[in-house]
């Protein structure tokens, strides 16, 4: 098979309070052959990427920005890990780890993701699963179910599943409170270096 090594631009997948771009394995066969996926997250100030997880292990490299924040919940963990981000940081995100990303700075936050996709749904691409927003899994359940499952009243359950209108990325209102990193967040993350057995 002859591989095409010509440069390819990433496709715009989601927009809102920023943009998510992905390189497609159908357009760039080398990704499929190498079983490598790639994406780029660009968050505007106050841009927020909803909680989601992917089917592949990946590494995020912060190309630009400061004041970024990432929250991650590892399977079987009792607490969320919240970290600050700045240009030059490298963040490992294992398959199945729920993460959200927020730009608390005053300029664009740009993160490039590269990862191994041998166990992915589509070789050479990351498949994302959303918990919130219009494509979120919670929106697939009735208000009564979410109310009972999360011990919420009807209004709270409705807000949880249906209030967000963005797909992956939105811009939060000024003054919106977000979880803050704690001094031992990095230590908590070290307890979950890999989810592979």
Secondary structure, 3 states (H helix, E strand, C coil): CCCCCCCCCCEEEEECCEEEEECCCCCCHHHHHHCEEEEEEEECCCEEEEEEEECCEEEEEEEECEEEEEEEECCCCCCCEEEEEECCCEEEECCCCEEEEEECCCCCEEEEEEEECCCCCCCCCCCEEECCCCCCHHHHCCHHHHHHHCCCCHHHHHHHHHCCCCCCEEECCCCCCCCCCCCCHHHHHHCCCCCCC
